[in-house]
Amino acid sequence: MEQTIVQNNSFPILTSEAKYCLYARKSTESDETQALSIDSQINEMLELAKRDNINVIEIKQEKHSAKDSGQRPVFNQMIKEIEQGKFDAILAWAPDRISRNAGDLGRVVDLMDKKILKEIKTYGQSFANSPNDKFLLMILGSQAKLENDNKAVNVKRGLKAKCSMGYRPGMPPLGYLHNKNGNKGERKVFIDPIRCVTIKQMFEKVAYESWSGRKVYEWLKTMKFTTRTGKFVTLSSVYLILKNHFYYGKFEYPVGSGSWYDGAYEPIITKELFDKAQEHLTSENMRCENKEFAFTKMIKCGLCGSGVTAEEKFKRLSNGTITKYIYYGCTRSKDIHCKCGYIREEDLIDQLSNLMDNLPIDETLIKQKLDYEVQRYNKFRYGVLGLKENEEKIEDLMDYKKYAKYILTQGSIYEKRELLSCLKGKLILERGLLNISIA
C-alpha cells in the first residue's frame, strides 16, 4: 500500500487556535471508484483552509482501505501524534475518509471525549466536541460501515447466484476461455480449442500410462505447451490441473467450503478419467511420502549437488516369484537433466563397506554405540542364558570398523542412518561410484 507524509511547505500557516492535520485517503479497491482522488481531496481542502483561515500543520495521505480497524499505517501515526499534542484537529474531505469501521471511529471519538481532539472539519460540515456533533459523526461513520457491509453481502449474493447458474467466479482454469464480449458477471466459459486436447492427454497419460506429475511436466516442455500469457506451465501447476474437478464439470466455491456446483460448460474429461488419474496420483504420493529408505538425505549428488533419493522396483522372475530392488539416484532438484545415474542398494552397501576402513568416523560416537551393544549382549549371555564369564572378554574381540560393516549389512534402517551420521564428511554419489568429501 502506498503511503506518504507531506510537510506543509507549499502554503502559509494561517492563524487559528486549532492545529489541523489534513488527512486524505483513497482506497485502491473497487468499492471507492466514486471517491475523489487524493490530489483532488488535498486541493479542495487547501482551498477550504485558505478561505476559513484554518491552521494546517501537516498533510498526510495514504492509499489504503478503511474497512478494517487498525490497518492504516498513516492513520495510526496521525492518531499517535494527536495523542502527543502535535495536532488537535483533523481536516478531511468527508467523514468516511477518516473511518469506515467502528474500531477507528471509536478511537477518534475517544480522543474527543478526552478533549485531546478539538474538532473534525470536512468539506460540508464541522464536528466539535459536543454530544450532538459526536453523535452525528458516529451516525455518518456507521452509515459508511453499513454501506460497506451491504456491498459485501450483495457481492456474495451475486457470486452465489453465478455459481448456481453453473459458472465459477474468476478466471477459468487453463483449457477454458471467457466470453470477452459478455457483461461482467455474466461471461460464459468455453473450451479453449488450442489447449483442451493437451489437457485431456495429461489426464490420460497419468490414468492409463501411470505417468508421474514430473514426467507430465517434462512432456509439456517438449510440447512447448504454454499458459494464456505465453509462459511454460510449472510443476506445481501440473498437479493443480490434475487435481482440479472443474475439468469434468464440477467446481467448489469458495474452495474448502464444501459447496459444490454443476458446471454449465462443456467438460474436457469424464468423471471416470478424473477418478482414474486420482488413484495413480494418490499412490504416487504414498510412495513418495510414506516409504523410508536407509540412505536418503545422507548422500549428495556429485554432479549437480542435489540430494539423493530412492525408489523401489519390482521384477517378476521366471519362476513366478517377485523380487524387490531399491535404487538410489539424484533427485534432480538443481538440474533436471543430471546424468548421475542410479545404483542398487546392495552395490551401495558394498562400496560403503569397502570404503569403511579408510572413512573418517567419529570414533567416540561409534564406540558408544558399540559399548552399548556389548553390554546388552553380555546381559543376555550371562543373565538369560546363565553362561559363565570367560577369561577372554567379548570387548577384546570387537572392533568398531567391523561393527560398522556389520551394521551396513545386517542393521536396521535406523541403525544404518545412525552409522552414517558418525562420518566426518559428506558422501558423494557420482555416476554410480561412491566417495566421501571432507570439508
Sequence and secondary structure as in RCSB ss.txt:
>XXXX:A:sequence
MEQTIVQNNSFPILTSEAKYCLYARKSTESDETQALSIDSQINEMLELAKRDNINVIEIKQEKHSAKDSGQRPVF
NQMIKEIEQGKFDAILAWAPDRISRNAGDLGRVVDLMDKKILKEIKTYGQSFANSPNDKFLLMILGSQAKLENDN
KAVNVKRGLKAKCSMGYRPGMPPLGYLHNKNGNKGERKVFIDPIRCVTIKQMFEKVAYESWSGRKVYEWLKTMKF
TTRTGKFVTLSSVYLILKNHFYYGKFEYPVGSGSWYDGAYEPIITKELFDKAQEHLTSENMRCENKEFAFTKMIK
CGLCGSGVTAEEKFKRLSNGTITKYIYYGCTRSKDIHCKCGYIREEDLIDQLSNLMDNLPIDETLIKQKLDYEVQ
RYNKFRYGVLGLKENEEKIEDLMDYKKYAKYILTQGSIYEKRELLSCLKGKLILERGLLNISIA
>XXXX:A:secstr
  EEEEES SS     SS EEEEEE  SSGGGTTS  HHHHHHHHHHHHHHTT  EEEEEEE    SSTT  HHH
HHHHHHHHTTS SEEE SSHHHH SSHHHHHHHHHHHHTTS  EEE SS EEESSHHHHHHHHHHHHHHHHHHHH
HHHHHHHHHHHHHHTT  SS   TTEEE TTS TT   EEE TTTHHHHHHHHHHHHHH   HHHHHHHHHHTT 
B TTS B  HHHHHHHHT GGGGTEEESSTTS  EEE SS  SS HHHHHHHHHHHHHHHHHHHH   SSTTSEE
ETTT  BEEEEEEEEE TTS EEEEEEEEE  SS TT    EEEHHHHHHHHHHHTTTS B HHHHHHHHHHHHH
HHHIIIIIIS     SS GGGG  HHHHHHHHHHHS HHHHHHHHTTBSSEEEEETTEEEEE  
